[in-house]
Amino acid sequence: MTKAEYFEMCEVMGSEPKDSEIPIEFDDLIQEVQQALQIYSNLQDCWDYMGGNYIGKNFNYIETVFKFYNIEIEQHKYMYELLMTIDRIRAKQIQDSKPKDTKAR
């Protein structure tokens, strides 16, 4: 749901919007997080195709990517930590969305 849809829903229902329920949109994020998400989306995924497991993003060429995006060297560690946080969240979402094995072993 977008912000506009949320505000429209509140108006139709006659309720006051709650800050904690207003959806966050890309433009609401700080510039560094927006840039990290853009970089992250361009990194290659690594999968264990035999087991169907997400391994993570390929960070082998991250220095080159940082140069391409003009990330100052002082910001490399911070940006890398943002990227790793995004990757951990995504890995957990992928893992949680996989069907659970209900067979007893």
C-alpha positions as CSV (number, residue, x, y, z in Angstrom):
1,M,0.0,0.0,0.0
2,T,1.3,3.4,-0.9
3,K,1.1,6.5,1.3
4,A,-1.6,7.9,-1.0
5,E,-3.7,4.7,-0.7
6,Y,-3.2,4.7,3.1
7,F,-4.4,8.3,3.4
8,E,-7.3,7.7,1.1
9,M,-8.3,4.6,3.1
10,C,-8.2,6.7,6.3
11,E,-10.3,9.4,4.7
12,V,-12.9,6.8,3.5
13,M,-13.0,5.2,7.0
14,G,-13.1,8.5,8.8
15,S,-10.0,7.7,10.9
16,E,-6.9,9.6,11.7
17,P,-3.7,8.4,10.1
18,K,-1.2,7.0,12.6
19,D,2.5,7.7,12.0
20,S,3.4,4.1,12.8
21,E,1.1,2.8,10.1
22,I,2.1,5.2,7.3
23,P,3.9,3.1,4.7
24,I,7.5,4.0,4.1
25,E,8.4,4.8,0.5
26,F,11.8,4.8,-1.2
27,D,12.0,8.6,-1.2
28,D,11.5,8.6,2.6
29,L,14.8,6.8,3.1
30,I,18.0,8.7,3.7
31,Q,20.2,9.2,0.7
32,E,22.8,6.6,1.8
33,V,20.1,3.9,2.2
34,Q,18.6,4.7,-1.2
35,Q,22.1,4.4,-2.8
36,A,22.8,1.2,-0.9
37,L,19.5,-0.3,-2.2
38,Q,20.4,0.7,-5.8
39,I,23.8,-0.8,-5.5
40,Y,22.4,-4.0,-3.9
41,S,19.9,-4.5,-6.7
42,N,22.7,-4.5,-9.2
43,L,24.9,-7.1,-7.4
44,Q,24.7,-10.7,-8.6
45,D,22.8,-13.2,-6.5
46,C,24.5,-16.4,-5.4
47,W,22.4,-19.5,-5.0
48,D,23.0,-23.1,-4.1
49,Y,21.0,-24.5,-7.0
50,M,21.0,-28.1,-5.8
51,G,19.4,-27.2,-2.5
52,G,17.5,-24.1,-3.6
53,N,19.2,-21.9,-1.0
54,Y,20.1,-18.3,-1.2
55,I,23.7,-17.8,-0.3
56,G,23.9,-14.0,-0.6
57,K,25.1,-11.4,-3.0
58,N,28.5,-11.6,-4.8
59,F,30.7,-8.9,-3.2
60,N,33.8,-9.8,-5.2
61,Y,33.8,-6.6,-7.2
62,I,32.5,-4.3,-4.6
63,E,35.5,-1.9,-4.9
64,T,34.7,-1.5,-8.6
65,V,31.0,-0.9,-7.8
66,F,31.9,1.7,-5.2
67,K,34.1,3.5,-7.8
68,F,31.3,3.4,-10.4
69,Y,28.9,4.9,-7.9
70,N,31.5,7.5,-6.8
71,I,31.3,6.3,-3.2
72,E,34.1,8.1,-1.3
73,I,36.7,5.8,0.3
74,E,35.8,7.0,3.8
75,Q,32.2,5.7,3.2
76,H,33.2,2.2,1.9
77,K,32.9,0.5,5.3
78,Y,29.6,2.2,6.1
79,M,28.1,1.3,2.7
80,Y,29.4,-2.2,3.0
81,E,27.7,-2.6,6.4
82,L,24.5,-1.3,4.9
83,L,24.7,-3.7,2.0
84,M,25.4,-6.6,4.4
85,T,22.4,-5.6,6.6
86,I,20.1,-5.5,3.5
87,D,21.5,-8.9,2.4
88,R,20.9,-10.5,5.9
89,I,17.3,-9.2,5.9
90,R,16.7,-10.6,2.4
91,A,18.2,-13.9,3.2
92,K,15.9,-14.3,6.2
93,Q,12.9,-13.3,4.1
94,I,13.8,-15.9,1.5
95,Q,14.4,-18.6,4.1
96,D,11.1,-17.7,6.0
97,S,9.2,-17.9,2.7
98,K,10.4,-21.4,1.9
99,P,7.9,-24.2,2.6
100,K,8.7,-25.9,5.9
101,D,9.6,-29.7,5.8
102,T,6.9,-31.3,7.9
103,K,8.2,-34.9,7.5
104,A,9.7,-36.4,10.6
105,R,13.3,-37.4,10.2
